[in-house]
Every structure is written in structure tokens, then in C-alpha cells.
Amino acid sequence: MMHPKWKISSRIYKKIKEDLYNSMSSFHYFYLLFSFEEGAM
């Protein structure tokens, strides 16, 4: 049986992990876009 508090914190941890992943992938996307623009110059 899991602790209710632990359940909440694990859910928050999962949310943070997903947010971090999303921001990293969007940063990667912008980086690729920027390099492409630089290369096209």
C-alpha cells in the first residue's frame, strides 16, 4: 500500500520530468532551426 503523500509527490515528479523533457525538446528544435538559418546565410 502506497502512501498518499508519496503518490502525490511521484505525480509531481512525473509532471516535472515531462515538462523538462518538453522544454528540452523545444530547445533542441529551436537550436536546429537557428543552425539551419545560420547555415542558409
Backbone bond lengths (Angstrom), bond angles and torsions (degrees), N, CA, C in turn:
res aa  C-N    CA-C-N  psi(-1)  N-CA   C-N-CA  omega(-1)  CA-C   N-CA-C  phi
1 M - - - 1.470 - - 1.536 110.44 -
2 M 1.336 115.53 124.00 1.456 119.40 -178.67 1.518 111.90 -85.37
3 H 1.311 114.65 149.34 1.458 122.50 175.87 1.525 109.57 -68.74
4 P 1.334 119.30 136.81 1.462 120.20 176.89 1.535 111.68 -59.38
5 K 1.339 115.44 -39.42 1.461 119.95 -179.74 1.526 110.34 -64.01
6 W 1.320 116.22 -42.60 1.456 120.82 179.72 1.529 110.23 -63.88
7 K 1.339 115.74 -37.06 1.452 120.80 179.55 1.536 110.26 -62.49
8 I 1.327 115.58 -44.12 1.463 120.80 179.25 1.527 110.60 -63.68
9 S 1.333 116.59 -46.61 1.459 119.45 -177.68 1.525 111.41 -66.15
10 S 1.319 117.20 -35.00 1.468 118.94 178.46 1.531 110.27 -68.60
11 R 1.332 116.09 -32.96 1.457 120.31 177.51 1.528 110.10 -68.08
12 I 1.334 116.17 -41.16 1.463 120.76 177.18 1.527 109.95 -64.41
13 Y 1.321 115.74 -42.40 1.469 120.82 178.67 1.528 110.48 -59.33
14 K 1.340 115.97 -43.15 1.454 121.09 179.39 1.524 110.51 -63.01
15 K 1.338 115.44 -42.04 1.461 120.74 179.19 1.517 111.05 -62.41
16 I 1.333 115.91 -45.14 1.464 120.56 179.23 1.527 110.58 -62.20
17 K 1.330 115.53 -42.07 1.453 120.34 179.95 1.531 110.42 -62.19
18 E 1.337 116.81 -42.79 1.464 120.18 178.93 1.525 110.98 -65.60
19 D 1.343 116.71 -42.14 1.463 120.44 178.77 1.523 110.89 -61.86
20 L 1.327 115.35 -42.86 1.453 120.23 179.74 1.528 109.77 -62.90
21 Y 1.316 116.79 -43.95 1.456 121.43 178.89 1.531 111.15 -60.94
22 N 1.356 115.51 -43.85 1.460 119.92 -179.94 1.523 111.42 -64.16
23 S 1.320 117.47 -44.07 1.458 120.40 -179.20 1.529 110.44 -66.87
24 M 1.335 116.63 -36.92 1.464 119.63 178.46 1.521 111.07 -66.48
25 S 1.327 117.47 -41.39 1.458 119.81 -179.12 1.531 110.42 -69.92
26 S 1.341 118.19 -35.84 1.464 119.97 178.48 1.531 109.64 -69.74
27 F 1.342 116.66 -37.25 1.461 120.51 176.05 1.531 109.55 -62.03
28 H 1.315 116.62 -43.40 1.462 122.12 178.76 1.533 110.09 -61.03
29 Y 1.326 115.71 -41.28 1.461 121.06 179.32 1.530 110.59 -62.77
30 F 1.349 115.89 -46.38 1.461 119.43 179.67 1.527 110.92 -65.49
31 Y 1.319 115.99 -36.09 1.462 120.20 178.61 1.532 110.08 -63.06
32 L 1.334 116.16 -43.98 1.466 120.22 178.50 1.522 110.37 -63.37
33 L 1.326 116.46 -43.19 1.454 121.98 179.49 1.524 110.08 -60.60
34 F 1.332 115.88 -45.08 1.461 121.77 -179.41 1.520 110.87 -63.54
35 S 1.331 117.75 -44.53 1.464 121.04 -179.97 1.524 110.20 -64.50
36 F 1.321 115.94 -36.66 1.459 119.61 178.88 1.527 109.78 -64.91
37 E 1.329 117.02 -43.76 1.469 121.92 177.94 1.528 109.98 -60.68
38 E 1.324 115.99 -43.47 1.464 120.94 179.95 1.520 110.83 -64.13
39 G 1.332 116.37 -40.39 1.454 120.93 -179.73 1.524 112.32 -69.56
40 A 1.336 116.52 -30.05 1.461 120.97 -178.47 1.526 112.00 -74.86
41 M 1.328 117.37 -19.58 1.468 121.80 -179.29 1.527 111.40 -61.52
